[in-house]
Amino acid sequence: MKATVKITLNETIEQTEELTRNKIAVEGKIRPATISELCNGKSKSISFDTLTRILDAMNGINHQNGGKKRYRIEDVLTIEYVDSQAE
């Protein structure tokens, strides 16, 4: 079985009205290009620091807007498993 990491940040952003790439970049003190690369599938890796900054920013934005949702790692990335025998 082969595991691949799929970045789901863009899908999460598109499902909300409060989150934008720019807001996450500003709130998390992350380069906007980094957020763009993650959302566009052009990034080959993500550091734990960047991941926690993104989640902290998303949760901060949500809290500022009175939201109760707690964003988790699954809202930024998921792991997909592919049966290598099926290929």
N, CA and C atoms as an extended XYZ file, in Angstrom:
261
Properties=species:S:1:pos:R:3:atomname:S:1:resname:S:1:resid:I:1 pbc="F F F"
N         0.852       -1.173        0.000 N   MET     1
C         0.000        0.000        0.000 CA  MET     1
C         0.901        1.240        0.000 C   MET     1
N         0.575        2.192       -0.832 N   LYS     2
C         1.355        3.417       -0.964 CA  LYS     2
C         0.573        4.589       -0.385 C   LYS     2
N         1.237        5.379        0.447 N   ALA     3
C         0.595        6.545        1.054 CA  ALA     3
C         1.051        7.818        0.350 C   ALA     3
N         0.115        8.707        0.108 N   THR     4
C         0.437       10.023       -0.439 CA  THR     4
C        -0.282       11.083        0.385 C   THR     4
N         0.377       12.215        0.520 N   VAL     5
C        -0.202       13.327        1.267 CA  VAL     5
C        -0.909       14.248        0.283 C   VAL     5
N        -2.140       14.591        0.588 N   LYS     6
C        -2.914       15.509       -0.252 CA  LYS     6
C        -3.194       16.770        0.557 C   LYS     6
N        -2.814       17.910        0.007 N   ILE     7
C        -3.087       19.192        0.661 CA  ILE     7
C        -4.542       19.558        0.389 C   ILE     7
N        -5.311       19.774        1.455 N   THR     8
C        -6.745       20.085        1.334 CA  THR     8
C        -7.058       21.515        1.777 C   THR     8
N        -6.015       22.324        1.968 N   LEU     9
C        -6.208       23.692        2.450 CA  LEU     9
C        -7.120       24.489        1.531 C   LEU     9
N        -6.910       24.420        0.239 N   ASN    10
C        -7.725       25.197       -0.696 CA  ASN    10
C        -9.199       24.814       -0.608 C   ASN    10
N        -9.486       23.514       -0.487 N   GLU    11
C       -10.873       23.067       -0.370 CA  GLU    11
C       -11.522       23.631        0.899 C   GLU    11
N       -10.756       23.653        1.994 N   THR    12
C       -11.275       24.188        3.250 CA  THR    12
C       -11.558       25.680        3.118 C   THR    12
N       -10.650       26.411        2.492 N   ILE    13
C       -10.842       27.849        2.300 CA  ILE    13
C       -12.093       28.114        1.460 C   ILE    13
N       -12.277       27.336        0.406 N   GLU    14
C       -13.420       27.534       -0.485 CA  GLU    14
C       -14.757       27.236        0.197 C   GLU    14
N       -14.742       26.437        1.257 N   GLN    15
C       -15.983       26.081        1.956 CA  GLN    15
C       -16.401       27.120        2.988 C   GLN    15
N       -15.571       28.130        3.204 N   THR    16
C       -15.899       29.141        4.206 CA  THR    16
C       -15.953       30.521        3.575 C   THR    16
N       -16.619       31.431        4.246 N   GLU    17
C       -16.623       32.827        3.803 CA  GLU    17
C       -15.566       33.624        4.544 C   GLU    17
N       -15.190       33.176        5.732 N   GLU    18
C       -14.280       33.943        6.578 CA  GLU    18
C       -12.810       33.753        6.245 C   GLU    18
N       -12.435       32.585        5.722 N   LEU    19
C       -11.035       32.305        5.451 CA  LEU    19
C       -10.652       32.696        4.033 C   LEU    19
N        -9.524       33.353        3.910 N   THR    20
C        -8.932       33.625        2.604 CA  THR    20
C        -7.447       33.312        2.708 C   THR    20
N        -6.827       33.105        1.576 N   ARG    21
C        -5.381       32.855        1.571 CA  ARG    21
C        -4.644       34.003        2.224 C   ARG    21
N        -5.041       35.224        1.885 N   ASN    22
C        -4.350       36.402        2.414 CA  ASN    22
C        -4.531       36.519        3.929 C   ASN    22
N        -5.742       36.294        4.422 N   LYS    23
C        -5.975       36.381        5.868 CA  LYS    23
C        -5.118       35.360        6.618 C   LYS    23
N        -5.027       34.153        6.089 N   ILE    24
C        -4.216       33.117        6.733 CA  ILE    24
C        -2.750       33.513        6.719 C   ILE    24
N        -2.285       34.054        5.592 N   ALA    25
C        -0.887       34.480        5.491 CA  ALA    25
C        -0.571       35.591        6.487 C   ALA    25
N        -1.436       36.593        6.563 N   VAL    26
C        -1.214       37.727        7.463 CA  VAL    26
C        -1.298       37.276        8.916 C   VAL    26
N        -2.365       36.579        9.266 N   GLU    27
C        -2.574       36.141       10.651 CA  GLU    27
C        -1.472       35.182       11.110 C   GLU    27
N        -1.040       34.300       10.209 N   GLY    28
C        -0.031       33.305       10.564 CA  GLY    28
C         1.401       33.753       10.336 C   GLY    28
N         1.556       34.977        9.803 N   LYS    29
C         2.894       35.491        9.481 CA  LYS    29
C         3.642       34.499        8.576 C   LYS    29
N         2.946       34.138        7.513 N   ILE    30
C         3.454       33.184        6.524 CA  ILE    30
C         3.504       33.900        5.178 C   ILE    30
N         4.540       33.629        4.400 N   ARG    31
C         4.620       34.251        3.081 CA  ARG    31
C         3.376       33.889        2.260 C   ARG    31
N         2.737       34.879        1.630 N   PRO    32
C         1.578       34.573        0.785 CA  PRO    32
C         1.912       33.553       -0.306 C   PRO    32
N         3.133       33.585       -0.819 N   ALA    33
C         3.538       32.623       -1.849 CA  ALA    33
C         3.507       31.193       -1.319 C   ALA    33
N         3.839       31.024       -0.053 N   THR    34
C         3.804       29.691        0.555 CA  THR    34
C         2.373       29.162        0.586 C   THR    34
N         1.435       30.011        1.001 N   ILE    35
C         0.024       29.609        1.032 CA  ILE    35
C        -0.457       29.295       -0.382 C   ILE    35
N        -0.089       30.130       -1.333 N   SER    36
C        -0.484       29.919       -2.724 CA  SER    36
C         0.064       28.594       -3.259 C   SER    36
N         1.332       28.313       -2.985 N   GLU    37
C         1.934       27.056       -3.447 CA  GLU    37
C         1.232       25.849       -2.841 C   GLU    37
N         0.886       25.942       -1.575 N   LEU    38
C         0.162       24.838       -0.932 CA  LEU    38
C        -1.214       24.652       -1.550 C   LEU    38
N        -1.920       25.744       -1.778 N   CYS    39
C        -3.269       25.679       -2.340 CA  CYS    39
C        -3.270       25.210       -3.788 C   CYS    39
N        -2.217       25.524       -4.515 N   ASN    40
C        -2.149       25.168       -5.933 CA  ASN    40
C        -1.449       23.841       -6.194 C   ASN    40
N        -1.078       23.131       -5.131 N   GLY    41
C        -0.431       21.829       -5.297 CA  GLY    41
C         0.989       21.899       -5.803 C   GLY    41
N         1.640       23.049       -5.647 N   LYS    42
C         3.003       23.208       -6.154 CA  LYS    42
C         4.067       22.985       -5.082 C   LYS    42
N         3.639       22.745       -3.858 N   SER    43
C         4.574       22.537       -2.763 CA  SER    43
C         4.820       21.045       -2.578 C   SER    43
N         6.073       20.675       -2.392 N   LYS    44
C         6.416       19.269       -2.199 CA  LYS    44
C         6.525       18.905       -0.726 C   LYS    44
N         6.531       19.912        0.144 N   SER    45
C         6.641       19.641        1.575 CA  SER    45
C         6.033       20.791        2.372 C   SER    45
N         5.807       20.512        3.647 N   ILE    46
C         5.322       21.531        4.567 CA  ILE    46
C         5.975       21.249        5.916 C   ILE    46
N         6.511       22.267        6.527 N   SER    47
C         7.149       22.081        7.832 CA  SER    47
C         6.080       22.057        8.921 C   SER    47
N         6.431       21.446       10.041 N   PHE    48
C         5.499       21.434       11.171 CA  PHE    48
C         5.216       22.852       11.641 C   PHE    48
N         6.221       23.713       11.595 N   ASP    49
C         6.034       25.108       12.004 CA  ASP    49
C         4.992       25.791       11.123 C   ASP    49
N         5.122       25.623        9.817 N   THR    50
C         4.156       26.228        8.888 CA  THR    50
C         2.771       25.643        9.100 C   THR    50
N         2.689       24.342        9.283 N   LEU    51
C         1.401       23.692        9.504 CA  LEU    51
C         0.720       24.243       10.752 C   LEU    51
N         1.459       24.374       11.855 N   THR    52
C         0.850       24.890       13.080 CA  THR    52
C         0.492       26.363       12.945 C   THR    52
N         1.292       27.140       12.215 N   ARG    53
C         0.960       28.549       11.984 CA  ARG    53
C        -0.337       28.677       11.187 C   ARG    53
N        -0.501       27.828       10.176 N   ILE    54
C        -1.723       27.848        9.369 CA  ILE    54
C        -2.931       27.522       10.241 C   ILE    54
N        -2.827       26.460       11.024 N   LEU    55
C        -3.949       26.071       11.885 CA  LEU    55
C        -4.250       27.131       12.938 C   LEU    55
N        -3.206       27.687       13.552 N   ASP    56
C        -3.417       28.753       14.532 CA  ASP    56
C        -4.101       29.954       13.886 C   ASP    56
N        -3.670       30.301       12.665 N   ALA    57
C        -4.275       31.432       11.955 CA  ALA    57
C        -5.729       31.152       11.630 C   ALA    57
N        -6.014       29.962       11.111 N   MET    58
C        -7.390       29.606       10.766 CA  MET    58
C        -8.288       29.647       11.998 C   MET    58
N        -7.806       29.107       13.107 N   ASN    59
C        -8.597       29.114       14.335 CA  ASN    59
C        -8.737       30.519       14.904 C   ASN    59
N        -7.702       31.348       14.777 N   GLY    60
C        -7.779       32.732       15.232 CA  GLY    60
C        -8.794       33.534       14.435 C   GLY    60
N        -8.780       33.371       13.128 N   ILE    61
C        -9.736       34.066       12.257 CA  ILE    61
C       -11.163       33.622       12.597 C   ILE    61
N       -11.338       32.320       12.754 N   ASN    62
C       -12.656       31.783       13.089 CA  ASN    62
C       -13.139       32.349       14.417 C   ASN    62
N       -12.271       32.363       15.418 N   HIS    63
C       -12.642       32.868       16.746 CA  HIS    63
C       -12.996       34.358       16.677 C   HIS    63
N       -12.226       35.154       15.911 N   GLN    64
C       -12.489       36.586       15.776 CA  GLN    64
C       -13.863       36.840       15.167 C   GLN    64
N       -14.301       35.924       14.326 N   ASN    65
C       -15.603       36.058       13.674 CA  ASN    65
C       -16.717       35.385       14.471 C   ASN    65
N       -16.426       34.985       15.696 N   GLY    66
C       -17.443       34.391       16.559 CA  GLY    66
C       -17.731       32.934       16.293 C   GLY    66
N       -16.906       32.310       15.466 N   GLY    67
C       -17.116       30.900       15.139 CA  GLY    67
C       -16.669       29.968       16.250 C   GLY    67
N       -17.260       28.827       16.291 N   LYS    68
C       -16.939       27.819       17.305 CA  LYS    68
C       -16.142       26.650       16.723 C   LYS    68
N       -16.038       26.587       15.408 N   LYS    69
C       -15.332       25.469       14.774 CA  LYS    69
C       -13.864       25.492       15.158 C   LYS    69
N       -13.308       24.309       15.354 N   ARG    70
C       -11.886       24.169       15.620 CA  ARG    70
C       -11.271       23.470       14.416 C   ARG    70
N       -10.447       24.185       13.658 N   TYR    71
C        -9.781       23.593       12.507 CA  TYR    71
C        -8.692       22.648       12.983 C   TYR    71
N        -8.575       21.525       12.267 N   ARG    72
C        -7.613       20.491       12.624 CA  ARG    72
C        -6.753       20.161       11.422 C   ARG    72
N        -5.772       19.334       11.639 N   ILE    73
C        -4.821       18.982       10.587 CA  ILE    73
C        -5.532       18.438        9.344 C   ILE    73
N        -6.640       17.728        9.528 N   GLU    74
C        -7.382       17.170        8.396 CA  GLU    74
C        -7.977       18.247        7.503 C   GLU    74
N        -8.068       19.468        8.020 N   ASP    75
C        -8.569       20.585        7.212 CA  ASP    75
C        -7.478       21.191        6.339 C   ASP    75
N        -6.245       20.778        6.565 N   VAL    76
C        -5.111       21.294        5.799 CA  VAL    76
C        -4.500       20.204        4.923 C   VAL    76
N        -4.444       18.990        5.437 N   LEU    77
C        -3.899       17.888        4.649 CA  LEU    77
C        -4.497       16.564        5.077 C   LEU    77
N        -4.479       15.614        4.158 N   THR    78
C        -4.934       14.258        4.436 CA  THR    78
C        -3.933       13.285        3.844 C   THR    78
N        -4.009       12.042        4.278 N   ILE    79
C        -3.175       10.989        3.714 CA  ILE    79
C        -4.090       10.031        2.983 C   ILE    79
N        -3.749        9.775        1.736 N   GLU    80
C        -4.528        8.837        0.931 CA  GLU    80
C        -3.688        7.600        0.705 C   GLU    80
N        -4.335        6.453        0.767 N   TYR    81
C        -3.643        5.172        0.556 CA  TYR    81
C        -4.110        4.550       -0.750 C   TYR    81
N        -3.130        4.100       -1.535 N   VAL    82
C        -3.429        3.473       -2.803 CA  VAL    82
C        -2.868        2.058       -2.743 C   VAL    82
N        -3.699        1.114       -3.116 N   ASP    83
C        -3.242       -0.285       -3.160 CA  ASP    83
C        -2.279       -0.425       -4.331 C   ASP    83
N        -1.015       -0.679       -4.041 N   SER    84
C         0.000       -0.763       -5.096 CA  SER    84
C        -0.211       -1.975       -5.983 C   SER    84
N        -0.958       -2.971       -5.530 N   GLN    85
C        -1.265       -4.145       -6.333 CA  GLN    85
C        -2.238       -3.829       -7.458 C   GLN    85
N        -3.067       -2.785       -7.261 N   ALA    86
C        -4.087       -2.427       -8.242 CA  ALA    86
C        -3.498       -1.676       -9.427 C   ALA    86
N        -2.277       -1.191       -9.272 N   GLU    87
C        -1.678       -0.378      -10.346 CA  GLU    87
C        -1.111       -1.208      -11.453 C   GLU    87
